[in-house]
Amino acid sequence: MDKGLQAHLNMKIFMAAHAGMEETMETNVISDVFGTKVFNDEVMQEYLPKKTYQSLKKTIESGEELTPEVANVVAHGMKEWALANGATHYTHWFQPMTGVTAEKQDSFLGADSTSHAVLEFNGKELVKGEPDASSFPSGGLRATFEARGYTAWDCTSPAFLREDEIGVTLCIPTAFCSYTGEALDKKTPLLRSMEAISKQAVRIMHLFGHEDVTKVSCSVGPEQEYFLVDHDQYLKRDDLIFTGRTLFGAMPPKGQELDDHYFGTIRERQAGYMKDLNIELWKLGILSKTQHNEVAPAQHEMAPIYNTANIATDHNQIVMETMKKVARRHGLECLLHEKPFAGINGSGKHDNWSIVTNTGINLLNPGSAPHDNKQFLLFLAAVIKAVDENAALLRMSASNPGNDHRLGANEAPPAIISIFLGEQLEDIVEQIIATGTATHSIKGEKMDIGVSSIPPVKKDATDRNRTSPFAFTGNKFEFRMVASSMSIAGANTVLNTAVADVLEGMADELAGAADFDSAVDALIQKTLKEHQKVIFNGNGYSDEWVAEAERRGLPNVKTMVDATASLVDPKTIEMFERQNVLTKVELESRAEINYETYAKAINIEAKTMIEMAAKQYIPSIIKYTTSLADSVNQIKSACPEATVSVQTELLTKCSALLAKAQSALNTLIEATDKGCAMEEGKEQAEFYRDTVFSAMSELRTPIDELEMLVDKEFWPVPSYGDLIFEV
């Protein structure tokens, strides 16, 4: 943290403690820093003429076209604000298909600068940029010699200032497209999907008589799980550096068995990190709300307050970048990989999703009598149908190579998509399916804890289900599959598009109904009856559920490679094109990118394993076995009658496992070479999934066994215990 800011905050805390101020210290700290690095509404009103501000607000809220004249004035105001805050450069900040953000920085220095600096920034530079489109994943949309691409200002997401060793940079959120207009990023499809669901949801609301509803927004709150390890220990692990996860490692004597880390007291070092992280996020207007220890040792979680899907996505990208940056200040390394440690709970990103009108109505809020809330029940039925019809596609939207280790591993949602509704809504659904209407709702009760000094607590009508991948949690759905290192754009794009498509069909059917109320009742019953198979309130981790899901006809998509096929399914293409979110060509490109990404990720892991085994583990084990052999010889020489059975047994075990490791290493080298020689695409990805990944497991097994036998002084890398407990 900036020393001046820290001193200022310390003074505020002192004053609050000794001057009897009405506001709390926390409130003062937050209010002092919140949004100070954001070109937000308050800043716009200060730096823009009233007419320009009003025009820009209309563009943001209603999608009205932004004129060049307005863009020029906005650019000037944005420049003046940025310069006043120490900025020297600006950049179009975008989200290519790499999953991370990208940027090209330009200074404000003008071309006519001679002896005096001329600082320039105009509307053209604000609205459009031109990065190289051939150097980012395009899935065949761009040939390597076709370089031109465009970034276009997304004025619905506020510009912000990033401060680091480079200095202060004005970051302008942008979309990224090819020269011919195809989306090359994650933001553009998300924005299209937001427009699609808004359009269809508004139609439904008008049918219900809400003519004042002109826009419906997706509200999203992504919970971010992560690990913190010591940076010096991290640097001793090539697998963590190159792949984000440990490719070797035996379990420590203690893991998460005692459940003593979850919600436990946050240790001093991590607390200092979280404090600085919060302040950095608050500066950027990110509503960092909740922080706590997660299940696994060294694992934690940060959760924000909800925002529109577009801004929430941008904010989550900033969160991940900031987490890593702040960690290094504290001598820590932030791990965002879904499964950094085998045998220990991995990390996800629960995507909390709801839809809200411009008049403030949450369309997924059941109200006090959900059985009588036809509007809510129709939207609920639409979501159920969308999820059931697009289960494999939703699984794909949460897929990356790391998440394959997590999903279905009895620590996270299973790979089977199902919906948890809870007792109250499940009962209502059953009533509607049976009779066409529901007559009552299960009510929450007061819970008497049995302690007189503690008042009765109101009990919710429904418990929660942590094993469900798609769970209703009061007034929203929680999509729990999303990978911790992924952008949330893909999951929300699929969800928005699928629900929009169902709503369109419903609006078309209801628009021509002679009796609207009866038509709504009939449509709700029909939809729930046809798609009830996706509703499951039980234990998603059980073997019984796997068998039951198969009986119901629900897909069990176990890997990213398998899931990718859903992108080019004819019904997927038809849906995305119907909603004007992605074209056939854009979907095919994303499938190609997925296959390439998977093969490249596993290839990097395999090559890292090869290097670590050949240059670290095997030489260290040879040194250890040599020391054992020397010990046997020296003892026998010194005292022939002495027993050396322990040393001999250990030497025999280690030598056998060493031979097994060398054989597995040779197999992995051969498989990796073969995979590298294959043409990029589905077949190569399948080879890495089936052959290379299996060879990696075969190499890991003997080396992990050896870790439990070899003297710690000879072991070349920090152990799991060193990494997750010595933080």
BELWOTA-V702934 format. One record per residue. SS is DSSP state (a for helix, b for strand, c for the rest). PSI is psi in degrees with one decimal (* if undefined). OMEGA is omega as a letter, one per 40 degrees, with the letter a starting at -180 (999 if undefined). Layout:
# BELWOTA-V702934
ss->SS psi->PSI omega->OMEGA
ss->SS psi->PSI omega->OMEGA
This chain:
# BELWOTA-V702934
ss->c psi->146.6 omega->i
ss->c psi->131.3 omega->a
ss->a psi->-38.4 omega->i
ss->a psi->-42.9 omega->i
ss->a psi->-42.4 omega->i
ss->a psi->-43.1 omega->i
ss->a psi->-41.3 omega->i
ss->a psi->-45.2 omega->i
ss->a psi->-40.5 omega->i
ss->a psi->-40.5 omega->i
ss->a psi->-41.3 omega->i
ss->a psi->-41.8 omega->i
ss->a psi->-43.5 omega->i
ss->a psi->-45.4 omega->a
ss->a psi->-40.8 omega->i
ss->a psi->-36.8 omega->a
ss->a psi->-26.9 omega->a
ss->a psi->-6.8 omega->a
ss->c psi->4.2 omega->i
ss->c psi->36.7 omega->i
ss->c psi->145.3 omega->a
ss->c psi->-40.5 omega->i
ss->c psi->149.9 omega->i
ss->c psi->161.9 omega->i
ss->a psi->-41.5 omega->a
ss->a psi->-44.8 omega->a
ss->a psi->-41.1 omega->a
ss->a psi->-44.6 omega->i
ss->a psi->-48.0 omega->a
ss->a psi->-47.4 omega->a
ss->a psi->-28.7 omega->i
ss->a psi->-33.9 omega->a
ss->a psi->-18.8 omega->a
ss->c psi->126.2 omega->i
ss->c psi->11.4 omega->a
ss->c psi->-16.8 omega->a
ss->c psi->21.9 omega->a
ss->b psi->136.5 omega->i
ss->c psi->71.4 omega->a
ss->c psi->-171.8 omega->a
ss->a psi->-42.3 omega->a
ss->a psi->-43.5 omega->i
ss->a psi->-41.6 omega->i
ss->a psi->-42.0 omega->i
ss->a psi->-30.6 omega->i
ss->a psi->-39.0 omega->a
ss->a psi->-8.3 omega->a
ss->c psi->144.3 omega->i
ss->c psi->151.3 omega->a
ss->a psi->-42.6 omega->a
ss->a psi->-43.1 omega->i
ss->a psi->-43.6 omega->i
ss->a psi->-45.7 omega->a
ss->a psi->-39.5 omega->i
ss->a psi->-44.0 omega->i
ss->a psi->-39.8 omega->i
ss->a psi->-38.4 omega->i
ss->a psi->-38.4 omega->i
ss->a psi->-44.5 omega->a
ss->a psi->-46.2 omega->a
ss->a psi->-33.5 omega->a
ss->a psi->-5.1 omega->i
ss->c psi->17.0 omega->i
ss->c psi->148.2 omega->a
ss->c psi->139.5 omega->i
ss->c psi->118.1 omega->a
ss->c psi->155.3 omega->i
ss->a psi->-34.4 omega->a
ss->a psi->-45.3 omega->i
ss->a psi->-41.7 omega->i
ss->a psi->-39.7 omega->i
ss->a psi->-43.0 omega->a
ss->a psi->-42.0 omega->i
ss->a psi->-43.2 omega->i
ss->a psi->-43.2 omega->i
ss->a psi->-47.1 omega->a
ss->a psi->-40.7 omega->i
ss->a psi->-41.3 omega->i
ss->a psi->-46.9 omega->a
ss->a psi->-41.7 omega->i
ss->a psi->-44.9 omega->a
ss->a psi->-44.8 omega->i
ss->a psi->-38.5 omega->i
ss->a psi->-22.9 omega->i
ss->c psi->15.6 omega->i
ss->c psi->9.1 omega->a
ss->b psi->142.4 omega->i
ss->b psi->-21.9 omega->a
ss->b psi->161.5 omega->i
ss->b psi->158.6 omega->i
ss->b psi->146.4 omega->i
ss->b psi->111.0 omega->a
ss->b psi->115.3 omega->a
ss->b psi->173.0 omega->a
ss->c psi->82.8 omega->i
ss->b psi->-178.4 omega->a
ss->c psi->10.4 omega->i
ss->c psi->-20.5 omega->a
ss->c psi->-11.8 omega->i
ss->c psi->172.8 omega->a
ss->c psi->162.4 omega->a
ss->b psi->158.5 omega->a
ss->c psi->154.6 omega->i
ss->c psi->117.1 omega->a
ss->b psi->137.4 omega->i
ss->b psi->142.2 omega->i
ss->b psi->162.1 omega->i
ss->c psi->-1.0 omega->a
ss->b psi->126.4 omega->a
ss->c psi->163.6 omega->a
ss->c psi->-25.5 omega->a
ss->c psi->16.2 omega->i
ss->c psi->131.0 omega->i
ss->c psi->-101.0 omega->i
ss->c psi->-19.2 omega->i
ss->c psi->142.3 omega->i
ss->c psi->130.1 omega->i
ss->c psi->120.1 omega->a
ss->b psi->119.5 omega->a
ss->c psi->148.8 omega->i
ss->c psi->112.5 omega->a
ss->c psi->179.4 omega->a
ss->a psi->-36.8 omega->i
ss->a psi->-41.9 omega->i
ss->a psi->-30.2 omega->i
ss->a psi->-46.7 omega->a
ss->a psi->-38.7 omega->a
ss->b psi->138.1 omega->i
ss->b psi->172.6 omega->a
ss->c psi->82.1 omega->i
ss->c psi->169.6 omega->i
ss->b psi->115.3 omega->a
ss->c psi->-14.6 omega->a
ss->c psi->-12.7 omega->a
ss->c psi->-0.5 omega->i
ss->c psi->155.8 omega->i
ss->c psi->128.5 omega->i
ss->c psi->-8.7 omega->i
ss->c psi->32.7 omega->i
ss->c psi->-3.6 omega->i
ss->c psi->-28.5 omega->a
ss->c psi->130.6 omega->i
ss->c psi->156.0 omega->a
ss->c psi->-25.2 omega->a
ss->c psi->-5.3 omega->i
ss->c psi->97.6 omega->a
ss->c psi->-24.6 omega->a
ss->b psi->132.6 omega->i
ss->b psi->165.9 omega->a
ss->b psi->143.6 omega->i
ss->b psi->135.5 omega->a
ss->b psi->129.7 omega->a
ss->b psi->127.9 omega->i
ss->c psi->93.9 omega->a
ss->c psi->-10.1 omega->i
ss->c psi->-13.9 omega->i
ss->c psi->121.9 omega->a
ss->c psi->143.1 omega->i
ss->c psi->156.3 omega->a
ss->b psi->165.1 omega->i
ss->b psi->131.0 omega->i
ss->b psi->130.1 omega->a
ss->b psi->122.9 omega->i
ss->b psi->-162.2 omega->a
ss->c psi->-24.7 omega->i
ss->c psi->-30.9 omega->a
ss->b psi->-151.7 omega->i
ss->b psi->127.6 omega->a
ss->b psi->132.0 omega->i
ss->b psi->116.3 omega->a
ss->b psi->122.4 omega->a
ss->b psi->108.4 omega->i
ss->b psi->131.0 omega->a
ss->b psi->157.7 omega->i
ss->b psi->161.8 omega->a
ss->b psi->121.3 omega->a
ss->b psi->164.3 omega->i
ss->b psi->173.4 omega->i
ss->c psi->-30.8 omega->a
ss->c psi->7.0 omega->i
ss->c psi->-5.3 omega->i
ss->c psi->145.0 omega->i
ss->b psi->126.3 omega->i
ss->c psi->13.3 omega->a
ss->b psi->-175.1 omega->i
ss->c psi->-21.0 omega->a
ss->a psi->-44.2 omega->a
ss->a psi->-51.1 omega->i
ss->a psi->-35.1 omega->i
ss->a psi->-46.3 omega->i
ss->a psi->-41.0 omega->i
ss->a psi->-42.6 omega->a
ss->a psi->-33.9 omega->i
ss->a psi->-39.6 omega->i
ss->a psi->-38.2 omega->a
ss->a psi->-48.9 omega->a
ss->a psi->-32.9 omega->i
ss->a psi->-46.1 omega->a
ss->a psi->-48.1 omega->a
ss->a psi->-36.4 omega->i
ss->a psi->-37.2 omega->i
ss->a psi->-41.6 omega->i
ss->a psi->-45.6 omega->i
ss->a psi->-44.4 omega->a
ss->a psi->-37.2 omega->i
ss->a psi->-37.5 omega->i
ss->a psi->-30.5 omega->i
ss->c psi->3.3 omega->i
ss->c psi->6.5 omega->a
ss->c psi->73.2 omega->a
ss->c psi->-18.2 omega->a
ss->c psi->-10.7 omega->i
ss->c psi->118.9 omega->a
ss->c psi->-12.4 omega->a
ss->c psi->143.1 omega->i
ss->b psi->127.9 omega->a
ss->b psi->147.5 omega->i
ss->b psi->125.5 omega->i
ss->b psi->126.6 omega->a
ss->b psi->138.8 omega->i
ss->b psi->101.8 omega->a
ss->b psi->121.7 omega->i
ss->b psi->133.5 omega->a
ss->b psi->114.0 omega->i
ss->b psi->149.8 omega->a
ss->b psi->162.7 omega->i
ss->b psi->148.4 omega->i
ss->b psi->124.9 omega->i
ss->b psi->160.8 omega->i
ss->b psi->133.3 omega->a
ss->a psi->-39.5 omega->i
ss->a psi->-39.1 omega->i
ss->a psi->-40.2 omega->i
ss->a psi->-42.5 omega->a
ss->c psi->-15.1 omega->i
ss->c psi->0.6 omega->a
ss->c psi->100.8 omega->i
ss->a psi->-31.1 omega->a
ss->a psi->-39.5 omega->i
ss->a psi->-39.7 omega->a
ss->a psi->-46.6 omega->a
ss->a psi->-28.0 omega->a
ss->a psi->-14.4 omega->a
ss->c psi->-5.8 omega->i
ss->c psi->160.9 omega->i
ss->c psi->124.5 omega->i
ss->c psi->-16.2 omega->i
ss->c psi->156.3 omega->i
ss->c psi->125.0 omega->i
ss->c psi->150.1 omega->i
ss->c psi->141.0 omega->i
ss->c psi->167.2 omega->i
ss->c psi->-32.9 omega->i
ss->c psi->132.8 omega->i
ss->c psi->-112.6 omega->i
ss->c psi->15.4 omega->a
ss->c psi->-35.9 omega->a
ss->c psi->-4.7 omega->a
ss->c psi->29.4 omega->a
ss->c psi->-9.8 omega->i
ss->c psi->-34.7 omega->a
ss->c psi->121.2 omega->a
ss->c psi->15.9 omega->i
ss->c psi->172.8 omega->i
ss->c psi->130.3 omega->a
ss->c psi->126.6 omega->a
ss->c psi->159.7 omega->a
ss->a psi->-46.4 omega->a
ss->a psi->-44.9 omega->i
ss->a psi->-34.9 omega->i
ss->a psi->-41.1 omega->i
ss->a psi->-39.8 omega->i
ss->a psi->-48.0 omega->a
ss->a psi->-37.0 omega->i
ss->a psi->-50.1 omega->i
ss->a psi->-37.9 omega->i
ss->a psi->-47.2 omega->a
ss->a psi->-46.8 omega->a
ss->a psi->-42.1 omega->i
ss->a psi->-40.6 omega->a
ss->a psi->-40.3 omega->i
ss->a psi->-39.4 omega->i
ss->a psi->-37.5 omega->a
ss->c psi->11.6 omega->i
ss->c psi->17.3 omega->a
ss->c psi->125.6 omega->a
ss->c psi->67.0 omega->i
ss->b psi->118.0 omega->a
ss->b psi->-52.9 omega->a
ss->b psi->140.4 omega->i
ss->b psi->138.5 omega->i
ss->b psi->164.5 omega->i
ss->b psi->137.7 omega->i
ss->c psi->-170.5 omega->a
ss->c psi->-48.3 omega->a
ss->c psi->149.1 omega->i
ss->c psi->138.4 omega->i
ss->c psi->8.2 omega->a
ss->b psi->141.9 omega->a
ss->b psi->172.9 omega->i
ss->b psi->142.8 omega->i
ss->b psi->133.7 omega->i
ss->b psi->134.7 omega->i
ss->b psi->171.6 omega->i
ss->c psi->154.7 omega->a
ss->c psi->152.4 omega->i
ss->b psi->173.3 omega->i
ss->b psi->152.9 omega->a
ss->a psi->-40.7 omega->a
ss->a psi->-51.3 omega->a
ss->a psi->-39.3 omega->i
ss->a psi->-38.6 omega->i
ss->a psi->-47.8 omega->i
ss->a psi->-44.5 omega->a
ss->a psi->-40.3 omega->a
ss->a psi->-35.3 omega->i
ss->a psi->-41.2 omega->i
ss->a psi->-41.0 omega->i
ss->a psi->-48.6 omega->a
ss->a psi->-41.7 omega->i
ss->a psi->-44.2 omega->a
ss->a psi->-37.9 omega->i
ss->a psi->-44.6 omega->a
ss->a psi->-41.5 omega->a
ss->a psi->-47.6 omega->a
ss->a psi->-35.5 omega->a
ss->a psi->-42.0 omega->a
ss->a psi->-28.3 omega->i
ss->a psi->-28.3 omega->a
ss->c psi->13.2 omega->a
ss->c psi->27.4 omega->a
ss->b psi->166.4 omega->i
ss->b psi->129.2 omega->i
ss->b psi->121.9 omega->i
ss->b psi->120.4 omega->a
ss->c psi->-1.9 omega->i
ss->c psi->147.3 omega->a
ss->c psi->-25.0 omega->a
ss->c psi->70.3 omega->a
ss->c psi->-24.0 omega->a
ss->c psi->120.4 omega->i
ss->c psi->139.1 omega->i
ss->c psi->-2.0 omega->a
ss->c psi->142.6 omega->a
ss->c psi->136.1 omega->i
ss->c psi->-174.6 omega->a
ss->c psi->139.6 omega->i
ss->b psi->-170.3 omega->i
ss->c psi->94.8 omega->a
ss->c psi->120.9 omega->a
ss->b psi->101.3 omega->a
ss->b psi->119.2 omega->a
ss->b psi->131.9 omega->i
ss->b psi->172.8 omega->i
ss->b psi->131.3 omega->a
ss->b psi->137.0 omega->i
ss->b psi->163.7 omega->i
ss->c psi->-13.6 omega->i
ss->c psi->2.8 omega->i
ss->c psi->11.7 omega->i
ss->c psi->121.9 omega->i
ss->b psi->112.6 omega->a
ss->c psi->-9.3 omega->i
ss->c psi->15.9 omega->i
ss->c psi->114.7 omega->a
ss->c psi->-20.0 omega->a
ss->c psi->-174.1 omega->a
ss->c psi->-21.4 omega->i
ss->c psi->74.0 omega->a
ss->a psi->-28.5 omega->i
ss->a psi->-22.6 omega->a
ss->a psi->4.6 omega->a
ss->c psi->85.4 omega->a
ss->a psi->-36.2 omega->a
ss->a psi->-49.0 omega->i
ss->a psi->-44.5 omega->a
ss->a psi->-34.0 omega->i
ss->a psi->-45.2 omega->i
ss->a psi->-36.6 omega->i
ss->a psi->-46.1 omega->i
ss->a psi->-37.5 omega->i
ss->a psi->-43.3 omega->i
ss->a psi->-43.4 omega->i
ss->a psi->-45.6 omega->i
ss->a psi->-44.0 omega->a
ss->a psi->-42.8 omega->a
ss->a psi->-43.3 omega->a
ss->a psi->-44.0 omega->a
ss->a psi->-17.7 omega->a
ss->c psi->34.5 omega->a
ss->a psi->-48.0 omega->a
ss->a psi->-35.7 omega->i
ss->a psi->-39.6 omega->i
ss->a psi->-40.1 omega->i
ss->a psi->-40.3 omega->i
ss->a psi->-39.5 omega->a
ss->a psi->-17.6 omega->i
ss->c psi->13.9 omega->a
ss->c psi->133.1 omega->i
ss->c psi->169.0 omega->a
ss->a psi->-36.8 omega->a
ss->a psi->-34.0 omega->a
ss->a psi->-20.1 omega->i
ss->a psi->-28.0 omega->i
ss->a psi->-23.4 omega->a
ss->c psi->-48.1 omega->a
ss->c psi->130.3 omega->i
ss->c psi->11.2 omega->a
ss->c psi->26.4 omega->i
ss->c psi->32.8 omega->i
ss->c psi->-8.1 omega->a
ss->c psi->174.5 omega->i
ss->c psi->146.7 omega->i
ss->c psi->165.8 omega->i
ss->c psi->-11.2 omega->i
ss->b psi->125.3 omega->i
ss->c psi->124.5 omega->i
ss->c psi->167.2 omega->a
ss->b psi->129.8 omega->i
ss->b psi->125.4 omega->i
ss->c psi->-24.3 omega->a
ss->a psi->164.5 omega->a
ss->a psi->-42.5 omega->a
ss->a psi->-53.8 omega->a
ss->a psi->-34.9 omega->i
ss->a psi->-39.7 omega->i
ss->a psi->-41.9 omega->i
ss->a psi->-42.5 omega->i
ss->a psi->-43.9 omega->i
ss->a psi->-39.1 omega->i
ss->a psi->-46.2 omega->a
ss->a psi->-43.2 omega->i
ss->a psi->-38.9 omega->a
ss->a psi->-41.0 omega->a
ss->a psi->-11.1 omega->a
ss->c psi->-19.0 omega->i
ss->c psi->163.4 omega->i
ss->c psi->139.8 omega->a
ss->c psi->-11.6 omega->a
ss->c psi->161.3 omega->i
ss->c psi->136.8 omega->i
ss->c psi->131.4 omega->a
ss->c psi->150.0 omega->i
ss->c psi->149.2 omega->a
ss->c psi->170.1 omega->i
ss->b psi->135.5 omega->a
ss->b psi->118.6 omega->i
ss->c psi->112.7 omega->a
ss->c psi->-19.2 omega->i
ss->c psi->13.0 omega->i
ss->c psi->122.0 omega->a
ss->c psi->-29.7 omega->a
ss->c psi->-9.6 omega->i
ss->c psi->120.7 omega->a
ss->c psi->156.8 omega->i
ss->c psi->139.8 omega->a
ss->b psi->135.2 omega->i
ss->b psi->126.9 omega->a
ss->c psi->132.5 omega->i
ss->c psi->153.8 omega->i
ss->c psi->-15.7 omega->a
ss->c psi->138.0 omega->i
ss->c psi->174.6 omega->i
ss->c psi->161.4 omega->a
ss->c psi->105.4 omega->a
ss->c psi->-10.2 omega->a
ss->c psi->-2.2 omega->a
ss->c psi->134.4 omega->i
ss->c psi->-20.5 omega->a
ss->b psi->94.4 omega->a
ss->b psi->136.9 omega->i
ss->b psi->128.2 omega->a
ss->c psi->55.8 omega->i
ss->c psi->-58.7 omega->i
ss->c psi->23.3 omega->a
ss->c psi->168.1 omega->i
ss->b psi->143.0 omega->i
ss->b psi->106.4 omega->i
ss->b psi->103.6 omega->a
ss->c psi->3.0 omega->a
ss->c psi->-22.7 omega->a
ss->c psi->136.8 omega->a
ss->b psi->146.4 omega->a
ss->c psi->-31.4 omega->a
ss->c psi->-4.0 omega->a
ss->c psi->154.1 omega->i
ss->c psi->142.3 omega->i
ss->c psi->-1.1 omega->a
ss->a psi->-45.2 omega->a
ss->a psi->-46.9 omega->a
ss->a psi->-43.3 omega->a
ss->a psi->-30.3 omega->i
ss->a psi->-47.0 omega->i
ss->a psi->-46.7 omega->a
ss->a psi->-46.6 omega->i
ss->a psi->-45.8 omega->a
ss->a psi->-45.0 omega->a
ss->a psi->-44.5 omega->i
ss->a psi->-40.1 omega->i
ss->a psi->-41.7 omega->a
ss->a psi->-40.9 omega->i
ss->a psi->-43.7 omega->i
ss->a psi->-36.5 omega->i
ss->a psi->-46.4 omega->i
ss->a psi->-39.9 omega->i
ss->a psi->-43.1 omega->i
ss->a psi->-40.8 omega->i
ss->a psi->-42.6 omega->a
ss->a psi->-42.4 omega->a
ss->a psi->-27.7 omega->a
ss->a psi->-32.2 omega->a
ss->c psi->11.2 omega->a
ss->c psi->137.1 omega->i
ss->c psi->-40.8 omega->i
ss->c psi->100.3 omega->a
ss->a psi->-47.5 omega->a
ss->a psi->-46.5 omega->i
ss->a psi->-37.9 omega->i
ss->a psi->-39.6 omega->i
ss->a psi->-47.4 omega->i
ss->a psi->-46.7 omega->a
ss->a psi->-39.7 omega->a
ss->a psi->-42.3 omega->i
ss->a psi->-47.6 omega->a
ss->a psi->-46.0 omega->a
ss->a psi->-45.7 omega->a
ss->a psi->-46.3 omega->a
ss->a psi->-39.2 omega->a
ss->a psi->-41.3 omega->a
ss->a psi->-21.3 omega->a
ss->a psi->15.9 omega->a
ss->a psi->-18.5 omega->a
ss->a psi->-22.2 omega->a
ss->a psi->-9.6 omega->a
ss->b psi->125.9 omega->a
ss->c psi->121.8 omega->a
ss->c psi->0.5 omega->a
ss->c psi->-159.8 omega->a
ss->c psi->106.6 omega->a
ss->c psi->-10.7 omega->i
ss->c psi->-11.9 omega->a
ss->c psi->150.6 omega->i
ss->a psi->-31.0 omega->i
ss->a psi->-36.8 omega->i
ss->a psi->-37.2 omega->i
ss->a psi->-44.7 omega->i
ss->a psi->-40.4 omega->a
ss->a psi->-40.0 omega->i
ss->a psi->-40.0 omega->i
ss->a psi->-40.4 omega->i
ss->a psi->-36.8 omega->i
ss->a psi->-14.7 omega->a
ss->c psi->22.5 omega->i
ss->c psi->135.9 omega->a
ss->c psi->141.3 omega->i
ss->b psi->86.7 omega->a
ss->c psi->108.6 omega->a
ss->c psi->-22.5 omega->a
ss->c psi->162.8 omega->i
ss->a psi->-39.0 omega->a
ss->a psi->-44.4 omega->i
ss->a psi->-40.3 omega->a
ss->a psi->-30.8 omega->a
ss->a psi->-29.3 omega->i
ss->a psi->-28.6 omega->a
ss->a psi->-23.1 omega->a
ss->a psi->-31.6 omega->a
ss->a psi->14.7 omega->i
ss->c psi->135.8 omega->a
ss->a psi->-38.7 omega->a
ss->a psi->-31.9 omega->i
ss->a psi->-46.8 omega->i
ss->a psi->-45.9 omega->i
ss->a psi->-43.4 omega->a
ss->a psi->-48.9 omega->a
ss->a psi->-37.0 omega->i
ss->a psi->-36.6 omega->i
ss->a psi->-35.7 omega->a
ss->c psi->3.9 omega->i
ss->c psi->40.6 omega->i
ss->c psi->-50.6 omega->i
ss->c psi->141.9 omega->i
ss->c psi->170.3 omega->i
ss->a psi->-44.3 omega->a
ss->a psi->-42.3 omega->i
ss->a psi->-37.7 omega->i
ss->a psi->-42.8 omega->i
ss->a psi->-37.7 omega->i
ss->a psi->-39.0 omega->i
ss->a psi->-33.0 omega->i
ss->a psi->-44.5 omega->i
ss->a psi->-41.6 omega->i
ss->a psi->-42.5 omega->i
ss->a psi->-47.5 omega->a
ss->a psi->-44.3 omega->i
ss->a psi->-44.3 omega->a
ss->a psi->-45.6 omega->a
ss->a psi->-49.9 omega->a
ss->a psi->-42.7 omega->a
ss->a psi->-40.8 omega->a
ss->a psi->-46.8 omega->i
ss->a psi->-34.8 omega->i
ss->a psi->-43.3 omega->i
ss->a psi->-43.0 omega->i
ss->a psi->-44.5 omega->a
ss->a psi->-45.1 omega->a
ss->a psi->-34.0 omega->i
ss->a psi->-42.8 omega->i
ss->a psi->-43.5 omega->i
ss->a psi->-46.6 omega->a
ss->a psi->-43.3 omega->a
ss->a psi->-41.4 omega->a
ss->a psi->-44.7 omega->a
ss->a psi->-35.3 omega->a
ss->a psi->-16.8 omega->a
ss->a psi->-62.3 omega->a
ss->a psi->-55.3 omega->a
ss->a psi->-45.7 omega->i
ss->a psi->-39.5 omega->i
ss->a psi->-39.5 omega->i
ss->a psi->-37.5 omega->i
ss->a psi->-42.8 omega->i
ss->a psi->-41.4 omega->a
ss->a psi->-46.4 omega->i
ss->a psi->-34.8 omega->i
ss->a psi->-41.7 omega->i
ss->a psi->-35.4 omega->i
ss->a psi->-45.5 omega->i
ss->a psi->-42.4 omega->i
ss->a psi->-39.1 omega->i
ss->a psi->-43.6 omega->i
ss->a psi->-46.7 omega->a
ss->a psi->-43.0 omega->a
ss->a psi->-41.1 omega->i
ss->a psi->-44.9 omega->i
ss->a psi->-37.7 omega->i
ss->a psi->-41.4 omega->a
ss->a psi->-36.3 omega->a
ss->c psi->91.0 omega->a
ss->c psi->-26.1 omega->a
ss->c psi->-12.7 omega->a
ss->c psi->147.1 omega->i
ss->c psi->128.9 omega->i
ss->c psi->29.2 omega->a
ss->a psi->-36.1 omega->a
ss->a psi->-49.4 omega->i
ss->a psi->-40.2 omega->a
ss->a psi->-43.5 omega->i
ss->a psi->-44.3 omega->i
ss->a psi->-40.2 omega->i
ss->a psi->-40.7 omega->i
ss->a psi->-45.5 omega->i
ss->a psi->-48.2 omega->a
ss->a psi->-40.7 omega->a
ss->a psi->-39.2 omega->i
ss->a psi->-44.2 omega->i
ss->a psi->-34.6 omega->i
ss->a psi->-43.2 omega->i
ss->a psi->-39.2 omega->i
ss->a psi->-40.8 omega->i
ss->a psi->-42.4 omega->a
ss->a psi->-41.4 omega->i
ss->a psi->-43.7 omega->i
ss->a psi->-35.5 omega->i
ss->a psi->-44.0 omega->i
ss->a psi->-40.2 omega->i
ss->a psi->-41.9 omega->a
ss->a psi->-41.6 omega->i
ss->a psi->-45.7 omega->a
ss->a psi->-44.6 omega->a
ss->a psi->-40.4 omega->a
ss->a psi->-42.4 omega->i
ss->a psi->-41.3 omega->i
ss->a psi->-42.7 omega->i
ss->a psi->-41.4 omega->i
ss->a psi->-31.6 omega->a
ss->a psi->-12.2 omega->a
ss->c psi->155.2 omega->i
ss->c psi->140.4 omega->a
ss->c psi->142.8 omega->i
ss->c psi->-165.3 omega->a
ss->a psi->-45.9 omega->a
ss->a psi->-41.9 omega->i
ss->a psi->-44.3 omega->i
ss->a psi->-42.6 omega->i
ss->a psi->-37.0 omega->i
ss->a psi->-44.3 omega->i
ss->a psi->-37.4 omega->i
ss->a psi->-46.0 omega->a
ss->a psi->-41.3 omega->a
ss->a psi->-55.3 omega->a
ss->a psi->-45.5 omega->a
ss->a psi->-39.1 omega->i
ss->a psi->-41.1 omega->i
ss->a psi->-34.5 omega->i
ss->a psi->-42.1 omega->i
ss->a psi->-38.4 omega->i
ss->a psi->-34.6 omega->i
ss->a psi->-38.4 omega->a
ss->a psi->-40.3 omega->a
ss->a psi->-55.0 omega->a
ss->a psi->-33.2 omega->a
ss->a psi->-38.1 omega->i
ss->a psi->-36.5 omega->i
ss->a psi->-39.8 omega->i
ss->a psi->-32.7 omega->i
ss->a psi->-31.9 omega->a
ss->c psi->-8.5 omega->a
ss->c psi->-33.3 omega->a
ss->c psi->138.9 omega->i
ss->c psi->133.0 omega->a
ss->a psi->-32.4 omega->i
ss->a psi->-25.4 omega->a
ss->a psi->-15.3 omega->a
ss->c psi->130.9 omega->a
ss->c psi->-13.8 omega->a
ss->c psi->158.9 omega->i
ss->c psi->142.8 omega->i
ss->c psi->174.4 omega->i
ss->a psi->-42.7 omega->i
ss->a psi->-42.5 omega->i
ss->a psi->-40.3 omega->a
ss->a psi->-43.4 omega->a
ss->a psi->-13.9 omega->i
ss->a psi->-24.1 omega->a
ss->c psi->64.4 omega->a
ss->c psi->* omega->999
